[in-house]
């Protein structure tokens, strides 16, 4: 007997003997169909086992795998700008070349506090999150963090004397994020950011 419901070709190609397709909210569900005899019943009971989802763009997604295409975005612009332009000055302000303390100080400047959540919220720590969190949990002197924060503010004021330009740059860069799984080269700064950076001879 011919089926009365025919689904799109990209879904139908997954239908096979003992398998059926059902329309569901996010696409089409693929099910394995079997028969089960139940004592006392004349006819066998039909049993359908869910195998996974079928979508047009991803094809068959087995049960247990995520269908979501959501990405995780983390801060990139401001921390990258600060490291690119002020890294050496910040290290000198600490009287040491500790890059870890410079990074933690930058996070302290951006978020106003230091925590595991903030450490994991910026691309600046990508690949070294656990190491920095261990350093943070081991105890970091608030005085050293404040020294980095104050130095960043002083350097920004020196390099960008105009307060309106400085505030615009900092706020737009803080809003600049990147997909955690992307390469930094994919970052596209706001045109206003580029204009200010070029005006003051800074780097990005």
BELDA-V518318 format. One record per backbone hydrogen bond with DSSP energy under -0.5 kcal/mol. CO is the residue of the C=O (numbers start at 1). NH is the residue of the N-H. E is the energy in kcal/mol with one decimal. If there is no record, write none. Layout:
[[CO/NH/E] [CO/NH/E]]
This chain:
[[4/6/-0.5] [8/11/-1.5] [8/12/-2.9] [9/13/-1.8] [11/14/-1.7] [12/15/-1.9] [16/19/-2.4] [18/33/-3.4] [20/31/-2.9] [22/29/-3.3] [24/27/-1.1] [27/24/-2.2] [28/54/-2.9] [29/22/-2.3] [30/51/-3.1] [30/52/-1.1] [31/20/-2.6] [31/33/-0.5] [32/34/-0.5] [32/49/-2.6] [34/47/-3.3] [36/45/-3.7] [38/41/-2.3] [45/36/-3.0] [47/34/-2.7] [48/50/-0.5] [49/32/-2.8] [51/63/-2.6] [52/30/-2.7] [53/61/-3.8] [54/28/-2.0] [55/59/-1.9] [59/55/-2.3] [60/62/-0.6] [61/53/-2.5] [62/65/-2.0] [71/73/-0.6] [72/180/-3.1] [74/178/-2.3] [75/123/-3.4] [76/80/-2.0] [77/81/-2.2] [78/82/-2.4] [79/83/-2.3] [80/84/-2.5] [81/85/-1.9] [82/86/-2.9] [83/87/-1.1] [86/90/-2.5] [87/91/-2.1] [88/92/-2.0] [89/93/-1.7] [90/94/-0.8] [91/94/-0.7] [91/96/-1.8] [92/95/-1.5] [97/99/-0.7] [98/102/-1.5] [99/103/-2.5] [100/104/-2.5] [101/105/-2.1] [102/106/-2.0] [103/107/-2.2] [104/108/-2.1] [105/109/-2.1] [106/110/-2.5] [107/111/-2.6] [108/112/-1.6] [115/119/-2.2] [116/120/-1.8] [118/121/-1.2] [119/122/-0.6] [121/75/-2.4] [122/125/-1.3] [123/126/-1.7] [125/128/-2.8] [128/132/-2.2] [129/133/-2.7] [130/134/-2.3] [131/135/-1.8] [132/136/-2.6] [133/137/-2.9] [134/138/-1.5] [136/139/-1.3] [141/144/-0.6] [141/145/-1.6] [142/146/-2.5] [143/147/-1.7] [144/148/-1.8] [145/149/-2.5] [146/150/-2.8] [147/151/-1.9] [148/152/-2.4] [149/153/-2.0] [150/154/-2.1] [151/155/-2.6] [152/156/-2.4] [153/157/-2.0] [154/158/-2.0] [155/159/-2.7] [156/160/-2.3] [161/163/-0.5] [162/166/-2.4] [163/167/-2.7] [164/168/-2.2] [165/169/-2.5] [166/170/-2.4] [167/171/-2.3] [168/172/-2.4] [169/173/-2.4] [170/174/-2.1] [171/175/-1.3] [173/78/-1.3] [173/176/-0.9] [175/177/-0.6] [176/76/-2.4] [176/77/-1.7] [178/74/-2.4] [179/182/-2.1] [183/186/-2.4] [184/187/-2.1] [187/189/-0.5] [190/193/-0.9] [190/194/-1.8] [191/195/-2.2] [192/196/-1.9] [193/197/-2.5] [194/198/-2.4] [195/199/-1.9] [196/200/-1.6] [197/202/-2.6] [198/201/-0.7]]
